[in-house]
Amino acid sequence: MKALVFLSLFVAGCIAFADAVPGKPAPAFETSAADGKTHKLSDYAGKWIVMEWYNKDCPYVKKHYGSNNMQDLQKKYTGKGVVWLSVNSSAEGKEGYTDAKEAMKVAKDTKSNATAVLLDPTGVVGKAYGSKTTPHMFVIDPKGTVVYAGAIDDNNSSDPKVIAKSKNYVAAALDAGMENKKIEITSTKPYGCGTKYAN
């Protein structure tokens, strides 16, 4: 455990908390998941990746999970070979924090279809990507380049009734990118609850 904490701090120092910027390489990371396995960005080289910042207690996260919108997106795109990583950067004692056991239960209860639920209580991964809200979404192409960063869609209401009429930026980026077409919108302002870092 001490070695993992040291590694996290070392990685944080190396990346200097640089945001994940469209057109630039996605920040490398290594962190544990709810299932106890260690995940690295390099594990998924050559694949499309979605990074989704998650907080089970956030009304905006509940908007997308309570309506099954997020789970449907996860299922659709993981079915096409996309790696979907839900990331919890809530620090211990802060809203949305879960240990591994609770994170597994939450994922089961919500019927999450994410590839893995990454635990980031130190905030190293979240700060590396510049996660500001939950949800805050990032799409990474097979070359390891960030091709989209921002909100999940174009309606910042917490009411799930708006989802059907909202433009989903993540789906649009994946659909275009996977067909080798130009991604028209690569960056938007994220909305939701502020990511609950320790400081």
C-alpha positions in Angstrom: 0.0 0.0 0.0 2.8 2.4 0.9 4.5 1.6 -2.4 1.3 2.4 -4.3 0.9 5.7 -2.4 4.6 6.6 -3.2 4.0 5.7 -6.9 0.9 7.9 -7.0 2.8 10.8 -5.5 5.7 10.2 -7.9 3.4 10.1 -10.9 1.7 13.3 -9.7 5.0 15.1 -9.6 6.0 13.9 -13.1 2.8 15.1 -14.7 2.5 18.3 -12.7 -1.3 18.0 -12.8 -1.5 18.9 -16.5 -5.0 18.8 -17.8 -6.1 16.4 -20.5 -6.3 18.7 -23.5 -7.9 17.7 -26.8 -5.2 17.1 -29.4 -2.6 16.2 -26.8 -1.5 12.8 -25.3 -3.7 11.6 -22.5 -1.9 11.8 -19.1 -0.5 8.4 -18.1 -1.9 6.9 -14.8 -1.7 3.9 -12.6 -4.3 3.2 -10.0 -6.3 0.5 -8.4 -9.9 -0.5 -9.3 -12.8 -1.6 -7.1 -12.1 -5.2 -8.1 -8.6 -4.9 -6.6 -6.7 -4.9 -9.9 -4.3 -2.2 -10.9 -5.0 -0.4 -14.1 -2.7 1.7 -16.3 -3.5 3.8 -19.3 -0.9 1.8 -21.2 -2.9 -1.4 -20.6 -5.4 -0.1 -23.2 -3.0 1.1 -25.9 -4.7 0.8 -29.3 -8.2 1.1 -28.0 -10.8 3.8 -27.7 -11.2 4.8 -24.1 -13.8 6.8 -22.2 -12.9 8.3 -18.8 -16.0 9.2 -16.8 -15.7 11.0 -13.5 -18.2 9.6 -11.0 -19.7 10.5 -7.6 -22.6 8.3 -6.6 -24.2 11.1 -4.5 -24.1 13.8 -7.1 -27.6 14.7 -8.5 -26.1 15.1 -12.0 -24.6 11.6 -11.9 -27.9 10.3 -10.6 -29.6 12.0 -13.6 -27.6 9.8 -16.0 -27.6 6.6 -13.9 -31.1 6.9 -12.5 -32.4 7.1 -16.1 -30.0 4.3 -17.3 -28.6 6.7 -19.8 -25.0 6.2 -18.6 -25.4 2.4 -18.4 -26.9 2.3 -21.9 -23.9 4.3 -23.3 -21.5 2.0 -21.5 -23.1 -1.1 -22.9 -23.4 0.3 -26.4 -19.8 1.3 -26.7 -18.1 -1.4 -24.7 -19.9 -3.7 -27.1 -18.0 -2.1 -29.9 -14.7 -2.6 -28.1 -14.4 0.7 -26.3 -12.8 0.7 -22.8 -15.0 2.6 -20.4 -13.4 3.7 -17.1 -15.5 5.2 -14.3 -13.2 7.2 -12.0 -14.1 8.1 -8.4 -11.8 10.9 -7.2 -13.8 11.7 -4.1 -11.4 11.8 -1.1 -12.2 9.9 2.1 -14.7 11.8 4.2 -16.0 13.7 1.1 -19.3 13.3 -0.8 -19.3 10.2 -3.0 -16.3 8.5 -1.4 -16.4 4.7 -1.5 -13.9 2.0 -0.5 -13.4 -0.9 -2.9 -16.2 -3.1 -1.3 -18.8 -0.3 -1.5 -17.7 0.7 -5.0 -18.4 -2.9 -6.2 -21.8 -2.9 -4.5 -22.7 0.5 -6.0 -21.6 -0.7 -9.5 -23.7 -3.8 -9.1 -26.8 -1.9 -7.7 -26.7 0.6 -10.5 -26.0 -2.1 -13.1 -23.0 -0.3 -14.4 -21.6 -1.6 -17.6 -18.2 0.2 -17.2 -15.1 -1.8 -18.0 -13.7 -0.9 -14.5 -14.4 1.5 -11.6 -11.1 3.2 -10.8 -10.5 4.4 -7.2 -8.6 7.7 -7.0 -9.1 9.0 -3.4 -5.7 10.9 -3.5 -7.0 12.8 -6.6 -3.9 12.0 -8.6 -5.7 10.8 -11.7 -8.4 13.4 -11.4 -6.0 16.3 -11.1 -3.9 14.9 -14.0 -6.9 15.0 -16.2 -8.2 18.3 -14.8 -11.5 16.8 -13.7 -13.6 19.6 -12.4 -17.1 18.0 -12.2 -19.0 14.7 -12.0 -19.6 13.7 -14.6 -16.6 15.1 -16.5 -16.0 13.1 -19.6 -12.9 12.4 -21.7 -12.5 10.4 -24.9 -9.1 9.0 -25.9 -8.3 7.6 -29.3 -6.3 4.4 -30.1 -3.1 6.6 -30.5 -3.5 7.8 -26.9 -4.6 11.3 -27.9 -7.5 13.1 -26.1 -10.1 13.8 -28.7 -12.9 15.1 -26.5 -13.1 16.7 -23.0 -16.0 18.2 -21.3 -19.7 17.7 -20.5 -21.5 14.5 -21.4 -24.2 16.5 -23.3 -25.5 19.9 -24.0 -28.1 20.3 -21.2 -26.8 21.1 -17.7 -30.1 20.4 -16.0 -30.1 17.7 -13.3 -33.6 16.6 -14.6 -33.4 13.3 -16.5 -36.4 14.3 -18.6 -34.1 16.5 -20.7 -31.8 13.6 -21.8 -33.9 12.5 -24.7 -33.6 15.9 -26.4 -30.0 16.5 -25.4 -27.0 16.2 -27.8 -24.6 13.7 -26.4 -21.1 14.9 -27.0 -19.4 11.6 -25.9 -21.5 9.5 -28.3 -20.9 12.0 -31.1 -17.1 11.9 -30.6 -17.0 8.1 -30.5 -19.3 7.7 -33.5 -17.3 10.1 -35.6 -13.9 9.0 -34.5 -14.6 5.3 -34.9 -15.7 5.9 -38.4 -12.5 8.0 -39.1 -14.6 11.1 -39.5 -13.8 14.6 -38.1 -15.0 15.1 -34.5 -16.8 18.4 -34.8 -16.9 19.3 -31.1 -13.8 18.4 -29.1 -14.2 20.5 -26.0 -17.1 21.8 -23.9 -17.6 23.2 -20.4 -18.3 20.4 -18.0 -21.3 20.6 -15.7 -22.2 18.8 -12.5 -21.0 18.6 -8.9 -17.5 19.8 -8.2 -15.0 16.9 -8.0 -14.5 16.3 -4.3 -10.8 16.4 -3.9 -9.1 16.3 -0.4 -7.8 19.8 -1.1 
